[in-house]
Amino acid sequence: MSLKNHIPNTITSLNLLSGTFGIVAAMNGRLDLAFYLMLAGAVFDFCDGLSARALGAYSPMGKELDSLSDVVSFGVLPSMMFYATLTGLDAPKAVCFIPLVIAVFSGLRLAKFNIDERQSHSFIGLPTPACAMICGSLAYAIAMSDNAAFASWNGWTILLPVLSVVLSLLLVSEIPMFSMKFSKEDTKEVKNQRIVLLSFFCGSLSLVLGFDLNWALSITILFVLYILINLGSLPMDLKPKAGKNVKQ
């Protein structure tokens, strides 16, 4: 096997390593570092697919390694960040454990993705990185916010467990969701949806900063809008197509 075939798997392994270090950081109360490591994992997750396409280095091992890495970086890590956040807010112990369902349902979602031939150029169910970004950015914002009322709001002990359950159900749902990665197969509708998302993201970032809230909330808003746009859209054509599955 040539050296170029190892490049995508090496990048994927860096995603896995980022997620592993992120879990350690979360368990030590460093939610800021945990979120930055999640973002690093997302960058590696994007680059491994990019390098595989550029080098023509697809392999069954790479596909499985990618899913295993995503379970850690976008399944276990966000659930541990919510767990650490609830623990820090002195939530009842039983409540703190509820976000761990995200790790379980992320594993189910990725296993389903690997065998579902309908998901060639779009998704069925919430992609794991989108779920992770909502959890990670919100946990980071709560931990790092200068707004004391926001960071100590008692409602978090209810909202975070409920959000964990809702996101877990969306992960394994049959709801069509467009990919946020560009491809030649993109329809005009999908391109317009991305433009709307970008516009709302810029607006939400200005709004968040204007209210003196943490910048990471704009990422939370972005991916919540992604879910809402998909829920409000007409069903996509999800018939089996030739070609490789898009990467999560």
N, C-alpha and C positions, 0 to 999 in steps of 0.2 A: 504494500500500500504506500502511495507517495505521500510526501510530507503535507501537501496541500489538503489531503483528506482529513488530516488531524486538526487543521486550523478551526473549523466550525465547532468541533467537539471540545477543543481547548477553551474557546470563548464560552460555550455552554457551561463548562465546568467552573468558569469564573462567576457565572450567574449563581450556580449552586453554592460556591464558596461565599459569595456576598450574602445570600440568604442565611447561611449557617452562622456567619459572624453577626448578622442582624439579629438572629434569635438570641445569641449570647448577650448582645447589647441591650435588647429589650428586657431580658431577665435580670440585668444589672441596673435597670432603671434609666438607661440611656436611650430614650425614645427618639431623641434627635438623631443620634448616630444610627439607630435602627432604620429610620426612615431614609436617611441618605444612602444606606446600604441597599435598601429596597429599590431606590431610584437607580443605583448602580446596577443592580440585578436586571432591571428593566432595560437599561442600555445594552447590557450584554445579551439579553434575550432578543433584542432587535438586531444586534450586529451578527449573531450567529446565523440567523436566517439569511441576512444580507450576504454574508461571506459564503454560505452554502450555495446560494443562487449564483453568485459571481464566479465561484470556482467549479461549479457543477459537482459539488462534493456531498450530495445527498446519500444517506445511508440509514438502514433500519435502526442501527445502534444510535445514531444521532437523534432520530425521532424519539426513541424511548428515553434517552438521556435528557432531552429537552423537557419532556413531561415530568420526569423525576425531579429535575431542577426546579421547575415551576411549582411543583407541590410544596417544596421547601420555601422558595422565595415569595411565592404569591398565595400560599395556602397556610403553612405553619407560621411564617413570620407575621402576617397581619393578625392572625388569631392570638398570637402571643403579645402583640402590641396592645390589642384591646384588653387582654387579660391583665397586663401590667397597668394599663390605664385605670381599669375598674378597681384593681387592688390599691392603687394610689389614692383613689377616691373613697376608700374604706367601704366599698360595696360588700354585701354579704357574700361569703365564700362561694355559695352555690351559684350566685349570679355571675361571679367572676369566671366561672368555668363555661358558661353558655357560649362565648365567642369561639371556643375550641371546635364547635361544629363547622366553622368555616374551613378548617384544615381537612375535615372528613369530606365535606361536600366538594371541596376543590379537587381532592383525589378522585372522587366519583366523576366530576365534570371532565377531568383530563383523560380518565380511562374511557369515558364515553366518546370524547373527541377523537381518540386514536382509532376507534372502530366505526365511526359514523361517516359514511361516504357522502352524506349530504353537505358536509361542511368544507367544501372545496375553496370557495371564495368569500364566504360569510360564515357567521356563527349561528348555532342554535343554543340559546342559553347565554348567560353572562360570561364573558371571557375572564379567566382568573386574574390577569393583570389589572383589569378594570375594578374588580372587587377589591384587590389588594390596595390599589391606589386610594380608593375611598376610605378604607380602614386606616391605612398608614398615614395619610395626610390629616385625617381627623384626629387620630391619636397624637400626632406631632403637634397639631394646632392647640389641642387642649394642654399638652405638656409645656409648650413653649410660649403660650400667649401671655402678653403683658396685661391683658384685660382680666383682672382678678375675678370679676363676676362671670365671665365666660368660662374661665378655667375651672372654677369651683361650683358651677351650676349643678344643683342636685339632680336635675333631670337626666344627666348623663348616665346615671346608674340604671335608668329605665330605657333610654334611647339606644344606647350601645348594644345591650343584649337583644333588643327588638330588631335593630338594624342587622345584627349578625344573623338572625334567623331569616330575615327577608332576603338578604344577599345570598345566603346558602340555598334558599329555594330557587332564586333566580339562576344560580349556577347550573342547576340540573333541569331547568324549565325547558319547554319547547318553544320559547319565544325567539323569533328570528332577530338577529342583531348583526349590523354591518361591521366589517373589519375596519379599524382605524388606520390600517396600512394601505398604501396606494398600490393599485395593480391595474393592468390593462383591461381587466374585466369589469372595472367599476362602472356602474350606471350613472346617469346624470342625477338621479335621485340621491344616490350615496354621496356624490361630490357636493351636492347642495347641502346635505346634512352635515358634512364636515365643515363647510363654510359657516353654517349656523353655529356649530359647536365652537369654532375658533372665535367668532364674533362674541358669543356669550362669555367665553373664557376671558377675553380681554376686558369685557364690561364687568365681569364678576371680580377680576383682579383689582380694577380701579375701585369698585365698591367696597371690597374687603379692606383695602389699604385706607380708604377714606373713613371707614368706621374704626380704624386703629385695631384691626384684627390681624391674626397671623396670616401671612401670605399663602400658606399651605391650604387654607380653606378654599382658595380659588381652584385648586386641583380637585378637592372634594366636590365642589359645585360642578366642575367640568364633567366628571364621570357620572354624577347624578343626572345631569342633563342628557348625557349619552344614553342612559337607561330610559329616560322619559321620551326622548325623540324616537327611540326604537319601539317603545310601547305605543306611541301615537302614529306609527307608520303602518302602511299597508304591508301584508305579508310578502316576503321576498320569494323569488323562485329558488327553492332549495332542492330541486331534483338532483340526483347524483350526476356529477360532472367528471370528466376525465381530468387528471392532473393531481398534484400533491396537495394535501391539506395545507391551509395557511397556518403559520405558526402562531401559537397563543401569545 
